[in-house]
Amino acid sequence: MLYSILKRIARLALPIFCRKIIINKPEVLKIKGPVLLACNHPNSFLDSIIIDTLFEETVWSLARGDAFKNPFIKILAALKILPVYRPSEGVENLSENYKTFDACIEILKNNGVITIFSEGKCINEWHLRSLKKGTARLAIKAWEENIPLTVIPVGLNYSSFTRFGKNMFINFGEPMQKEDMNFNVTDGLRHQEFNNLLQRELEHSVFEIQKKDKQTQKEQLEIKPSSAKNILLILPAAIGYLIHLPLYLPIKKYIWKRTHDNDHYDSIMAGIMMLSYPIYLLLLITISWLITSCWWVIGMLLVLPFTAWSYIQLKPQIDK
């Protein structure tokens, strides 16, 4: 239930977080399981939020194990998130990965959809890193158990890692099937063959841009609004900026102070704004009602998000 509620909230909020989402194969969003979405990992848990929000099916996600500490274990499980532990998170926890993989196999047996981040670690960049073995192990284990699994390479590309109103480019690669693999070789060679195939597909899906190369970032990631759009939205955008600044600015400063030196700022900012914005809207509507006692204040539920959306459409799309 919690997953369904948050998914609906995220779908309403996504047009404000992301100015435009361009998907090369939108039909993939309707795919039925068993499916393993093998993604790059540029933007912490925002990657999972966006994938979960866009896909019609319930999507399970694998996340770093150190997030699974009391009292969050039950909450994360309710959000369809399963832990994957790394050696840096304690060698004693590595045995828990077997439980996670067994849970994944059961999900796939029941035609579920799972997101796995094949690079392992999240880094804010436009670059595909070398792949870990976890994706290969899970996919091959499923195929060995005769699960008709489809592995879909997914390239996630953001125009910014610090701004609201970013553009996002989601590129789906060619599906990988059991028939693409040679099962007459050793496990090590089979895992390497899988990773080589997945790496090639992701290289076609993930943008390769240097962080300091602002010119290429603008050329590949920026989508300029039309002159007509600029003129039509400039007034509601200005109103939206002024109305939402009391919410946005304190949260931004607080989160930036604590996360500017890591790769989680954008995700934490999006998560907190997603949860706090409905409360802020209700607060503004309540205050307006107490002052005016007019029924029209209910219309603010539509007008205020529209002004926020208008501002997002016109603000810069590329990191400084």
C-alpha positions as protocol buffer text, in pm:
chain_id: "A"
residue {
  index: 1
  type: MET
  ca { x: 0 y: 0 z: 0 }
}
residue {
  index: 2
  type: LEU
  ca { x: 280 y: 243 z: 90 }
}
residue {
  index: 3
  type: TYR
  ca { x: 449 y: 167 z: -243 }
}
residue {
  index: 4
  type: SER
  ca { x: 129 y: 239 z: -438 }
}
residue {
  index: 5
  type: ILE
  ca { x: 67 y: 567 z: -254 }
}
residue {
  index: 6
  type: LEU
  ca { x: 420 y: 696 z: -307 }
}
residue {
  index: 7
  type: LYS
  ca { x: 415 y: 586 z: -671 }
}
residue {
  index: 8
  type: ARG
  ca { x: 105 y: 798 z: -730 }
}
residue {
  index: 9
  type: ILE
  ca { x: 263 y: 1096 z: -554 }
}
residue {
  index: 10
  type: ALA
  ca { x: 581 y: 1056 z: -758 }
}
residue {
  index: 11
  type: ARG
  ca { x: 383 y: 1046 z: -1084 }
}
residue {
  index: 12
  type: LEU
  ca { x: 218 y: 1376 z: -993 }
}
residue {
  index: 13
  type: ALA
  ca { x: 550 y: 1530 z: -890 }
}
residue {
  index: 14
  type: LEU
  ca { x: 766 y: 1404 z: -1177 }
}
residue {
  index: 15
  type: PRO
  ca { x: 673 y: 1687 z: -1421 }
}
residue {
  index: 16
  type: ILE
  ca { x: 812 y: 1934 z: -1167 }
}
residue {
  index: 17
  type: PHE
  ca { x: 1131 y: 1742 z: -1093 }
}
residue {
  index: 18
  type: CYS
  ca { x: 1203 y: 1665 z: -1458 }
}
residue {
  index: 19
  type: ARG
  ca { x: 1136 y: 1928 z: -1723 }
}
residue {
  index: 20
  type: LYS
  ca { x: 1132 y: 1672 z: -2001 }
}
residue {
  index: 21
  type: ILE
  ca { x: 1184 y: 1295 z: -2019 }
}
residue {
  index: 22
  type: ILE
  ca { x: 1284 y: 1156 z: -2357 }
}
residue {
  index: 23
  type: ILE
  ca { x: 1258 y: 777 z: -2397 }
}
residue {
  index: 24
  type: ASN
  ca { x: 1388 y: 602 z: -2706 }
}
residue {
  index: 25
  type: LYS
  ca { x: 1153 y: 302 z: -2672 }
}
residue {
  index: 26
  type: PRO
  ca { x: 850 y: 405 z: -2463 }
}
residue {
  index: 27
  type: GLU
  ca { x: 676 y: 75 z: -2536 }
}
residue {
  index: 28
  type: VAL
  ca { x: 922 y: -94 z: -2296 }
}
residue {
  index: 29
  type: LEU
  ca { x: 745 y: 80 z: -2006 }
}
residue {
  index: 30
  type: LYS
  ca { x: 450 y: -155 z: -2056 }
}
residue {
  index: 31
  type: ILE
  ca { x: 654 y: -475 z: -2060 }
}
residue {
  index: 32
  type: LYS
  ca { x: 550 y: -769 z: -1844 }
}
residue {
  index: 33
  type: GLY
  ca { x: 789 y: -976 z: -1633 }
}
residue {
  index: 34
  type: PRO
  ca { x: 997 y: -1167 z: -1569 }
}
residue {
  index: 35
  type: VAL
  ca { x: 1229 y: -876 z: -1647 }
}
residue {
  index: 36
  type: LEU
  ca { x: 1563 y: -758 z: -1509 }
}
residue {
  index: 37
  type: LEU
  ca { x: 1635 y: -390 z: -1578 }
}
residue {
  index: 38
  type: ALA
  ca { x: 2015 y: -357 z: -1589 }
}
residue {
  index: 39
  type: CYS
  ca { x: 2092 y: 13 z: -1540 }
}
residue {
  index: 40
  type: ASN
  ca { x: 2385 y: 245 z: -1501 }
}
residue {
  index: 41
  type: HIS
  ca { x: 2376 y: 437 z: -1172 }
}
residue {
  index: 42
  type: PRO
  ca { x: 2440 y: 812 z: -1201 }
}
residue {
  index: 43
  type: ASN
  ca { x: 2196 y: 958 z: -947 }
}
residue {
  index: 44
  type: SER
  ca { x: 2149 y: 756 z: -628 }
}
residue {
  index: 45
  type: PHE
  ca { x: 1794 y: 649 z: -537 }
}
residue {
  index: 46
  type: LEU
  ca { x: 1640 y: 902 z: -779 }
}
residue {
  index: 47
  type: ASP
  ca { x: 1727 y: 647 z: -1049 }
}
residue {
  index: 48
  type: SER
  ca { x: 1496 y: 394 z: -881 }
}
residue {
  index: 49
  type: ILE
  ca { x: 1221 y: 648 z: -816 }
}
residue {
  index: 50
  type: ILE
  ca { x: 1203 y: 751 z: -1180 }
}
residue {
  index: 51
  type: ILE
  ca { x: 1207 y: 394 z: -1312 }
}
residue {
  index: 52
  type: ASP
  ca { x: 941 y: 284 z: -1061 }
}
residue {
  index: 53
  type: THR
  ca { x: 727 y: 583 z: -1153 }
}
residue {
  index: 54
  type: LEU
  ca { x: 745 y: 536 z: -1530 }
}
residue {
  index: 55
  type: PHE
  ca { x: 687 y: 159 z: -1550 }
}
residue {
  index: 56
  type: GLU
  ca { x: 330 y: 33 z: -1536 }
}
residue {
  index: 57
  type: GLU
  ca { x: 426 y: -283 z: -1344 }
}
residue {
  index: 58
  type: THR
  ca { x: 544 y: -291 z: -984 }
}
residue {
  index: 59
  type: VAL
  ca { x: 923 y: -264 z: -990 }
}
residue {
  index: 60
  type: TRP
  ca { x: 1148 y: -408 z: -720 }
}
residue {
  index: 61
  type: SER
  ca { x: 1487 y: -243 z: -667 }
}
residue {
  index: 62
  type: LEU
  ca { x: 1819 y: -352 z: -520 }
}
residue {
  index: 63
  type: ALA
  ca { x: 1990 y: -98 z: -294 }
}
residue {
  index: 64
  type: ARG
  ca { x: 2308 y: -70 z: -89 }
}
residue {
  index: 65
  type: GLY
  ca { x: 2287 y: -271 z: 228 }
}
residue {
  index: 66
  type: ASP
  ca { x: 2389 y: -1 z: 475 }
}
residue {
  index: 67
  type: ALA
  ca { x: 2047 y: 164 z: 425 }
}
residue {
  index: 68
  type: PHE
  ca { x: 1884 y: -140 z: 586 }
}
residue {
  index: 69
  type: LYS
  ca { x: 1924 y: -44 z: 947 }
}
residue {
  index: 70
  type: ASN
  ca { x: 1650 y: -32 z: 1206 }
}
residue {
  index: 71
  type: PRO
  ca { x: 1394 y: 124 z: 1198 }
}
residue {
  index: 72
  type: PHE
  ca { x: 1406 y: 146 z: 817 }
}
residue {
  index: 73
  type: ILE
  ca { x: 1409 y: -224 z: 724 }
}
residue {
  index: 74
  type: LYS
  ca { x: 1031 y: -266 z: 721 }
}
residue {
  index: 75
  type: ILE
  ca { x: 979 y: 65 z: 539 }
}
residue {
  index: 76
  type: LEU
  ca { x: 1226 y: -24 z: 264 }
}
residue {
  index: 77
  type: ALA
  ca { x: 1072 y: -369 z: 227 }
}
residue {
  index: 78
  type: ALA
  ca { x: 730 y: -206 z: 189 }
}
residue {
  index: 79
  type: LEU
  ca { x: 878 y: 9 z: -88 }
}
residue {
  index: 80
  type: LYS
  ca { x: 987 y: -304 z: -278 }
}
residue {
  index: 81
  type: ILE
  ca { x: 1357 y: -248 z: -203 }
}
residue {
  index: 82
  type: LEU
  ca { x: 1597 y: -534 z: -127 }
}
residue {
  index: 83
  type: PRO
  ca { x: 1950 y: -505 z: 18 }
}
residue {
  index: 84
  type: VAL
  ca { x: 2279 y: -584 z: -153 }
}
residue {
  index: 85
  type: TYR
  ca { x: 2583 y: -573 z: 74 }
}
residue {
  index: 86
  type: ARG
  ca { x: 2936 y: -483 z: -31 }
}
residue {
  index: 87
  type: PRO
  ca { x: 3255 y: -585 z: 151 }
}
residue {
  index: 88
  type: SER
  ca { x: 3293 y: -225 z: 271 }
}
residue {
  index: 89
  type: GLU
  ca { x: 2962 y: -261 z: 456 }
}
residue {
  index: 90
  type: GLY
  ca { x: 3090 y: -554 z: 660 }
}
residue {
  index: 91
  type: VAL
  ca { x: 3208 y: -895 z: 547 }
}
residue {
  index: 92
  type: GLU
  ca { x: 2972 y: -1050 z: 801 }
}
residue {
  index: 93
  type: ASN
  ca { x: 2678 y: -914 z: 598 }
}
residue {
  index: 94
  type: LEU
  ca { x: 2778 y: -1068 z: 265 }
}
residue {
  index: 95
  type: SER
  ca { x: 2590 y: -1390 z: 340 }
}
residue {
  index: 96
  type: GLU
  ca { x: 2270 y: -1182 z: 339 }
}
residue {
  index: 97
  type: ASN
  ca { x: 2314 y: -1138 z: -36 }
}
residue {
  index: 98
  type: TYR
  ca { x: 2216 y: -1504 z: -84 }
}
residue {
  index: 99
  type: LYS
  ca { x: 1881 y: -1429 z: 79 }
}
residue {
  index: 100
  type: THR
  ca { x: 1834 y: -1129 z: -148 }
}
residue {
  index: 101
  type: PHE
  ca { x: 1916 y: -1332 z: -460 }
}
residue {
  index: 102
  type: ASP
  ca { x: 1675 y: -1605 z: -350 }
}
residue {
  index: 103
  type: ALA
  ca { x: 1406 y: -1339 z: -303 }
}
residue {
  index: 104
  type: CYS
  ca { x: 1482 y: -1204 z: -651 }
}
residue {
  index: 105
  type: ILE
  ca { x: 1444 y: -1549 z: -803 }
}
residue {
  index: 106
  type: GLU
  ca { x: 1103 y: -1586 z: -639 }
}
residue {
  index: 107
  type: ILE
  ca { x: 999 y: -1244 z: -773 }
}
residue {
  index: 108
  type: LEU
  ca { x: 1107 y: -1342 z: -1124 }
}
residue {
  index: 109
  type: LYS
  ca { x: 930 y: -1677 z: -1097 }
}
residue {
  index: 110
  type: ASN
  ca { x: 615 y: -1476 z: -1032 }
}
residue {
  index: 111
  type: ASN
  ca { x: 676 y: -1264 z: -1343 }
}
residue {
  index: 112
  type: GLY
  ca { x: 807 y: -965 z: -1150 }
}
residue {
  index: 113
  type: VAL
  ca { x: 1026 y: -676 z: -1263 }
}
residue {
  index: 114
  type: ILE
  ca { x: 1353 y: -594 z: -1085 }
}
residue {
  index: 115
  type: THR
  ca { x: 1593 y: -301 z: -1124 }
}
residue {
  index: 116
  type: ILE
  ca { x: 1961 y: -367 z: -1064 }
}
residue {
  index: 117
  type: PHE
  ca { x: 2240 y: -110 z: -1095 }
}
residue {
  index: 118
  type: SER
  ca { x: 2512 y: -296 z: -1276 }
}
residue {
  index: 119
  type: GLU
  ca { x: 2794 y: -52 z: -1196 }
}
residue {
  index: 120
  type: GLY
  ca { x: 2738 y: -102 z: -824 }
}
residue {
  index: 121
  type: LYS
  ca { x: 2833 y: 240 z: -693 }
}
residue {
  index: 122
  type: CYS
  ca { x: 2655 y: 566 z: -776 }
}
residue {
  index: 123
  type: ILE
  ca { x: 2862 y: 852 z: -923 }
}
residue {
  index: 124
  type: ASN
  ca { x: 2719 y: 1174 z: -1070 }
}
residue {
  index: 125
  type: GLU
  ca { x: 2870 y: 1160 z: -1417 }
}
residue {
  index: 126
  type: TRP
  ca { x: 2806 y: 1097 z: -1786 }
}
residue {
  index: 127
  type: HIS
  ca { x: 3021 y: 790 z: -1816 }
}
residue {
  index: 128
  type: LEU
  ca { x: 2970 y: 414 z: -1809 }
}
residue {
  index: 129
  type: ARG
  ca { x: 3197 y: 243 z: -1558 }
}
residue {
  index: 130
  type: SER
  ca { x: 3301 y: -121 z: -1555 }
}
residue {
  index: 131
  type: LEU
  ca { x: 3024 y: -358 z: -1453 }
}
residue {
  index: 132
  type: LYS
  ca { x: 3013 y: -567 z: -1137 }
}
residue {
  index: 133
  type: LYS
  ca { x: 2925 y: -936 z: -1142 }
}
residue {
  index: 134
  type: GLY
  ca { x: 2593 y: -915 z: -957 }
}
residue {
  index: 135
  type: THR
  ca { x: 2376 y: -865 z: -1266 }
}
residue {
  index: 136
  type: ALA
  ca { x: 2537 y: -1159 z: -1445 }
}
residue {
  index: 137
  type: ARG
  ca { x: 2501 y: -1387 z: -1142 }
}
residue {
  index: 138
  type: LEU
  ca { x: 2133 y: -1306 z: -1095 }
}
residue {
  index: 139
  type: ALA
  ca { x: 2043 y: -1336 z: -1464 }
}
residue {
  index: 140
  type: ILE
  ca { x: 2232 y: -1662 z: -1516 }
}
residue {
  index: 141
  type: LYS
  ca { x: 2089 y: -1812 z: -1196 }
}
residue {
  index: 142
  type: ALA
  ca { x: 1738 y: -1731 z: -1324 }
}
residue {
  index: 143
  type: TRP
  ca { x: 1811 y: -1887 z: -1663 }
}
residue {
  index: 144
  type: GLU
  ca { x: 1957 y: -2198 z: -1498 }
}
residue {
  index: 145
  type: GLU
  ca { x: 1625 y: -2236 z: -1316 }
}
residue {
  index: 146
  type: ASN
  ca { x: 1444 y: -2213 z: -1651 }
}
residue {
  index: 147
  type: ILE
  ca { x: 1287 y: -1876 z: -1578 }
}
residue {
  index: 148
  type: PRO
  ca { x: 1210 y: -1706 z: -1915 }
}
residue {
  index: 149
  type: LEU
  ca { x: 1392 y: -1392 z: -1805 }
}
residue {
  index: 150
  type: THR
  ca { x: 1448 y: -1091 z: -2029 }
}
residue {
  index: 151
  type: VAL
  ca { x: 1736 y: -859 z: -1938 }
}
residue {
  index: 152
  type: ILE
  ca { x: 1688 y: -503 z: -2062 }
}
residue {
  index: 153
  type: PRO
  ca { x: 1990 y: -267 z: -2062 }
}
residue {
  index: 154
  type: VAL
  ca { x: 1887 y: 81 z: -1944 }
}
residue {
  index: 155
  type: GLY
  ca { x: 2094 y: 397 z: -1990 }
}
residue {
  index: 156
  type: LEU
  ca { x: 1996 y: 683 z: -1756 }
}
residue {
  index: 157
  type: ASN
  ca { x: 2121 y: 1030 z: -1855 }
}
residue {
  index: 158
  type: TYR
  ca { x: 2045 y: 1354 z: -1668 }
}
residue {
  index: 159
  type: SER
  ca { x: 2109 y: 1710 z: -1783 }
}
residue {
  index: 160
  type: SER
  ca { x: 2189 y: 1810 z: -1425 }
}
residue {
  index: 161
  type: PHE
  ca { x: 2271 y: 1656 z: -1088 }
}
residue {
  index: 162
  type: THR
  ca { x: 2186 y: 1965 z: -881 }
}
residue {
  index: 163
  type: ARG
  ca { x: 1890 y: 2137 z: -1047 }
}
residue {
  index: 164
  type: PHE
  ca { x: 1515 y: 2090 z: -1050 }
}
residue {
  index: 165
  type: GLY
  ca { x: 1376 y: 2103 z: -1401 }
}
residue {
  index: 166
  type: LYS
  ca { x: 1638 y: 1873 z: -1546 }
}
residue {
  index: 167
  type: ASN
  ca { x: 1598 y: 1691 z: -1874 }
}
residue {
  index: 168
  type: MET
  ca { x: 1630 y: 1314 z: -1868 }
}
residue {
  index: 169
  type: PHE
  ca { x: 1715 y: 1080 z: -2150 }
}
residue {
  index: 170
  type: ILE
  ca { x: 1632 y: 712 z: -2099 }
}
residue {
  index: 171
  type: ASN
  ca { x: 1774 y: 476 z: -2358 }
}
residue {
  index: 172
  type: PHE
  ca { x: 1671 y: 111 z: -2363 }
}
residue {
  index: 173
  type: GLY
  ca { x: 1914 y: -129 z: -2529 }
}
residue {
  index: 174
  type: GLU
  ca { x: 1843 y: -454 z: -2709 }
}
residue {
  index: 175
  type: PRO
  ca { x: 1689 y: -720 z: -2479 }
}
residue {
  index: 176
  type: MET
  ca { x: 1916 y: -1005 z: -2370 }
}
residue {
  index: 177
  type: GLN
  ca { x: 1780 y: -1360 z: -2358 }
}
residue {
  index: 178
  type: LYS
  ca { x: 1906 y: -1699 z: -2243 }
}
residue {
  index: 179
  type: GLU
  ca { x: 1969 y: -1790 z: -2608 }
}
residue {
  index: 180
  type: ASP
  ca { x: 2236 y: -1519 z: -2626 }
}
residue {
  index: 181
  type: MET
  ca { x: 2455 y: -1705 z: -2376 }
}
residue {
  index: 182
  type: ASN
  ca { x: 2686 y: -2003 z: -2407 }
}
residue {
  index: 183
  type: PHE
  ca { x: 2613 y: -2244 z: -2122 }
}
residue {
  index: 184
  type: ASN
  ca { x: 2887 y: -2487 z: -2225 }
}
residue {
  index: 185
  type: VAL
  ca { x: 3164 y: -2283 z: -2063 }
}
residue {
  index: 186
  type: THR
  ca { x: 3274 y: -2230 z: -1704 }
}
residue {
  index: 187
  type: ASP
  ca { x: 3082 y: -1998 z: -1472 }
}
residue {
  index: 188
  type: GLY
  ca { x: 3359 y: -1740 z: -1487 }
}
residue {
  index: 189
  type: LEU
  ca { x: 3361 y: -1726 z: -1867 }
}
residue {
  index: 190
  type: ARG
  ca { x: 2982 y: -1718 z: -1876 }
}
residue {
  index: 191
  type: HIS
  ca { x: 2971 y: -1422 z: -1638 }
}
residue {
  index: 192
  type: GLN
  ca { x: 3236 y: -1243 z: -1844 }
}
residue {
  index: 193
  type: GLU
  ca { x: 3043 y: -1309 z: -2166 }
}
residue {
  index: 194
  type: PHE
  ca { x: 2727 y: -1168 z: -2009 }
}
residue {
  index: 195
  type: ASN
  ca { x: 2904 y: -855 z: -1886 }
}
residue {
  index: 196
  type: ASN
  ca { x: 3069 y: -798 z: -2224 }
}
residue {
  index: 197
  type: LEU
  ca { x: 2732 y: -813 z: -2397 }
}
residue {
  index: 198
  type: LEU
  ca { x: 2565 y: -589 z: -2140 }
}
residue {
  index: 199
  type: GLN
  ca { x: 2858 y: -344 z: -2149 }
}
residue {
  index: 200
  type: ARG
  ca { x: 2826 y: -309 z: -2527 }
}
residue {
  index: 201
  type: GLU
  ca { x: 2455 y: -238 z: -2504 }
}
residue {
  index: 202
  type: LEU
  ca { x: 2497 y: 16 z: -2225 }
}
residue {
  index: 203
  type: GLU
  ca { x: 2777 y: 194 z: -2410 }
}
residue {
  index: 204
  type: HIS
  ca { x: 2521 y: 275 z: -2680 }
}
residue {
  index: 205
  type: SER
  ca { x: 2273 y: 397 z: -2418 }
}
residue {
  index: 206
  type: VAL
  ca { x: 2484 y: 602 z: -2174 }
}
residue {
  index: 207
  type: PHE
  ca { x: 2614 y: 944 z: -2276 }
}
residue {
  index: 208
  type: GLU
  ca { x: 2990 y: 1000 z: -2260 }
}
residue {
  index: 209
  type: ILE
  ca { x: 3055 y: 1362 z: -2160 }
}
residue {
  index: 210
  type: GLN
  ca { x: 3332 y: 1514 z: -1949 }
}
residue {
  index: 211
  type: LYS
  ca { x: 3210 y: 1709 z: -1645 }
}
residue {
  index: 212
  type: LYS
  ca { x: 3400 y: 2021 z: -1751 }
}
residue {
  index: 213
  type: ASP
  ca { x: 3280 y: 2006 z: -2111 }
}
residue {
  index: 214
  type: LYS
  ca { x: 2989 y: 2251 z: -2080 }
}
residue {
  index: 215
  type: GLN
  ca { x: 2960 y: 2298 z: -2455 }
}
residue {
  index: 216
  type: THR
  ca { x: 2891 y: 1930 z: -2520 }
}
residue {
  index: 217
  type: GLN
  ca { x: 2654 y: 1919 z: -2223 }
}
residue {
  index: 218
  type: LYS
  ca { x: 2451 y: 2202 z: -2375 }
}
residue {
  index: 219
  type: GLU
  ca { x: 2449 y: 2041 z: -2719 }
}
residue {
  index: 220
  type: GLN
  ca { x: 2338 y: 1697 z: -2597 }
}
residue {
  index: 221
  type: LEU
  ca { x: 2137 y: 1772 z: -2284 }
}
residue {
  index: 222
  type: GLU
  ca { x: 1976 y: 2114 z: -2318 }
}
residue {
  index: 223
  type: ILE
  ca { x: 1634 y: 2162 z: -2479 }
}
residue {
  index: 224
  type: LYS
  ca { x: 1563 y: 2530 z: -2541 }
}
residue {
  index: 225
  type: PRO
  ca { x: 1202 y: 2645 z: -2495 }
}
residue {
  index: 226
  type: SER
  ca { x: 1038 y: 2825 z: -2786 }
}
residue {
  index: 227
  type: SER
  ca { x: 998 y: 3203 z: -2783 }
}
residue {
  index: 228
  type: ALA
  ca { x: 622 y: 3161 z: -2754 }
}
residue {
  index: 229
  type: LYS
  ca { x: 662 y: 2936 z: -2449 }
}
residue {
  index: 230
  type: ASN
  ca { x: 895 y: 3190 z: -2287 }
}
residue {
  index: 231
  type: ILE
  ca { x: 641 y: 3468 z: -2335 }
}
residue {
  index: 232
  type: LEU
  ca { x: 338 y: 3268 z: -2221 }
}
residue {
  index: 233
  type: LEU
  ca { x: 500 y: 3125 z: -1908 }
}
residue {
  index: 234
  type: ILE
  ca { x: 709 y: 3417 z: -1784 }
}
residue {
  index: 235
  type: LEU
  ca { x: 437 y: 3560 z: -1557 }
}
residue {
  index: 236
  type: PRO
  ca { x: 321 y: 3232 z: -1395 }
}
residue {
  index: 237
  type: ALA
  ca { x: 689 y: 3132 z: -1367 }
}
residue {
  index: 238
  type: ALA
  ca { x: 767 y: 3450 z: -1173 }
}
residue {
  index: 239
  type: ILE
  ca { x: 469 y: 3390 z: -945 }
}
residue {
  index: 240
  type: GLY
  ca { x: 573 y: 3028 z: -897 }
}
residue {
  index: 241
  type: TYR
  ca { x: 926 y: 3131 z: -804 }
}
residue {
  index: 242
  type: LEU
  ca { x: 808 y: 3374 z: -536 }
}
residue {
  index: 243
  type: ILE
  ca { x: 543 y: 3143 z: -389 }
}
residue {
  index: 244
  type: HIS
  ca { x: 765 y: 2836 z: -366 }
}
residue {
  index: 245
  type: LEU
  ca { x: 1088 y: 3005 z: -256 }
}
residue {
  index: 246
  type: PRO
  ca { x: 1001 y: 2986 z: 119 }
}
residue {
  index: 247
  type: LEU
  ca { x: 977 y: 2607 z: 86 }
}
residue {
  index: 248
  type: TYR
  ca { x: 1255 y: 2541 z: -162 }
}
residue {
  index: 249
  type: LEU
  ca { x: 1537 y: 2765 z: -38 }
}
residue {
  index: 250
  type: PRO
  ca { x: 1564 y: 2647 z: 327 }
}
residue {
  index: 251
  type: ILE
  ca { x: 1546 y: 2281 z: 222 }
}
residue {
  index: 252
  type: LYS
  ca { x: 1805 y: 2335 z: -50 }
}
residue {
  index: 253
  type: LYS
  ca { x: 2051 y: 2506 z: 186 }
}
residue {
  index: 254
  type: TYR
  ca { x: 2004 y: 2242 z: 454 }
}
residue {
  index: 255
  type: ILE
  ca { x: 2053 y: 1948 z: 216 }
}
residue {
  index: 256
  type: TRP
  ca { x: 2341 y: 2110 z: 25 }
}
residue {
  index: 257
  type: LYS
  ca { x: 2533 y: 2175 z: 346 }
}
residue {
  index: 258
  type: ARG
  ca { x: 2518 y: 1807 z: 435 }
}
residue {
  index: 259
  type: THR
  ca { x: 2548 y: 1638 z: 96 }
}
residue {
  index: 260
  type: HIS
  ca { x: 2737 y: 1868 z: -144 }
}
residue {
  index: 261
  type: ASP
  ca { x: 3050 y: 1655 z: -112 }
}
residue {
  index: 262
  type: ASN
  ca { x: 2881 y: 1329 z: -221 }
}
residue {
  index: 263
  type: ASP
  ca { x: 2655 y: 1202 z: -500 }
}
residue {
  index: 264
  type: HIS
  ca { x: 2325 y: 1195 z: -311 }
}
residue {
  index: 265
  type: TYR
  ca { x: 2222 y: 1564 z: -302 }
}
residue {
  index: 266
  type: ASP
  ca { x: 1986 y: 1547 z: -599 }
}
residue {
  index: 267
  type: SER
  ca { x: 1806 y: 1234 z: -479 }
}
residue {
  index: 268
  type: ILE
  ca { x: 1765 y: 1352 z: -120 }
}
residue {
  index: 269
  type: MET
  ca { x: 1645 y: 1692 z: -239 }
}
residue {
  index: 270
  type: ALA
  ca { x: 1389 y: 1532 z: -470 }
}
residue {
  index: 271
  type: GLY
  ca { x: 1270 y: 1290 z: -201 }
}
residue {
  index: 272
  type: ILE
  ca { x: 1221 y: 1558 z: 65 }
}
residue {
  index: 273
  type: MET
  ca { x: 1049 y: 1797 z: -176 }
}
residue {
  index: 274
  type: MET
  ca { x: 819 y: 1519 z: -295 }
}
residue {
  index: 275
  type: LEU
  ca { x: 702 y: 1455 z: 61 }
}
residue {
  index: 276
  type: SER
  ca { x: 697 y: 1815 z: 185 }
}
residue {
  index: 277
  type: TYR
  ca { x: 530 y: 1982 z: -114 }
}
residue {
  index: 278
  type: PRO
  ca { x: 177 y: 1842 z: -51 }
}
residue {
  index: 279
  type: ILE
  ca { x: 203 y: 1964 z: 309 }
}
residue {
  index: 280
  type: TYR
  ca { x: 316 y: 2308 z: 188 }
}
residue {
  index: 281
  type: LEU
  ca { x: 23 y: 2327 z: -55 }
}
residue {
  index: 282
  type: LEU
  ca { x: -227 y: 2238 z: 217 }
}
residue {
  index: 283
  type: LEU
  ca { x: -70 y: 2497 z: 447 }
}
residue {
  index: 284
  type: LEU
  ca { x: -102 y: 2773 z: 185 }
}
residue {
  index: 285
  type: ILE
  ca { x: -461 y: 2674 z: 108 }
}
residue {
  index: 286
  type: THR
  ca { x: -552 y: 2666 z: 479 }
}
residue {
  index: 287
  type: ILE
  ca { x: -401 y: 3011 z: 538 }
}
residue {
  index: 288
  type: SER
  ca { x: -579 y: 3151 z: 232 }
}
residue {
  index: 289
  type: TRP
  ca { x: -910 y: 3003 z: 349 }
}
residue {
  index: 290
  type: LEU
  ca { x: -873 y: 3150 z: 697 }
}
residue {
  index: 291
  type: ILE
  ca { x: -802 y: 3493 z: 548 }
}
residue {
  index: 292
  type: THR
  ca { x: -1064 y: 3499 z: 272 }
}
residue {
  index: 293
  type: SER
  ca { x: -1323 y: 3231 z: 359 }
}
residue {
  index: 294
  type: CYS
  ca { x: -1368 y: 3189 z: -17 }
}
residue {
  index: 295
  type: TRP
  ca { x: -1427 y: 2855 z: -188 }
}
residue {
  index: 296
  type: TRP
  ca { x: -1197 y: 2948 z: -478 }
}
residue {
  index: 297
  type: VAL
  ca { x: -888 y: 2877 z: -268 }
}
residue {
  index: 298
  type: ILE
  ca { x: -943 y: 2508 z: -351 }
}
residue {
  index: 299
  type: GLY
  ca { x: -839 y: 2598 z: -705 }
}
residue {
  index: 300
  type: MET
  ca { x: -491 y: 2663 z: -568 }
}
residue {
  index: 301
  type: LEU
  ca { x: -441 y: 2285 z: -573 }
}
residue {
  index: 302
  type: LEU
  ca { x: -413 y: 2318 z: -950 }
}
residue {
  index: 303
  type: VAL
  ca { x: -285 y: 2674 z: -989 }
}
residue {
  index: 304
  type: LEU
  ca { x: 16 y: 2651 z: -756 }
}
residue {
  index: 305
  type: PRO
  ca { x: 164 y: 2333 z: -911 }
}
residue {
  index: 306
  type: PHE
  ca { x: 111 y: 2495 z: -1253 }
}
residue {
  index: 307
  type: THR
  ca { x: 315 y: 2799 z: -1148 }
}
residue {
  index: 308
  type: ALA
  ca { x: 589 y: 2568 z: -1018 }
}
residue {
  index: 309
  type: TRP
  ca { x: 583 y: 2376 z: -1348 }
}
residue {
  index: 310
  type: SER
  ca { x: 601 y: 2705 z: -1540 }
}
residue {
  index: 311
  type: TYR
  ca { x: 913 y: 2811 z: -1352 }
}
residue {
  index: 312
  type: ILE
  ca { x: 1073 y: 2472 z: -1410 }
}
residue {
  index: 313
  type: GLN
  ca { x: 1015 y: 2508 z: -1785 }
}
residue {
  index: 314
  type: LEU
  ca { x: 1216 y: 2831 z: -1805 }
}
residue {
  index: 315
  type: LYS
  ca { x: 1498 y: 2781 z: -1554 }
}
residue {
  index: 316
  type: PRO
  ca { x: 1853 y: 2668 z: -1652 }
}
residue {
  index: 317
  type: GLN
  ca { x: 1889 y: 2298 z: -1732 }
}
residue {
  index: 318
  type: ILE
  ca { x: 2267 y: 2250 z: -1705 }
}
residue {
  index: 319
  type: ASP
  ca { x: 2486 y: 2251 z: -1392 }
}
residue {
  index: 320
  type: LYS
  ca { x: 2712 y: 2551 z: -1348 }
}
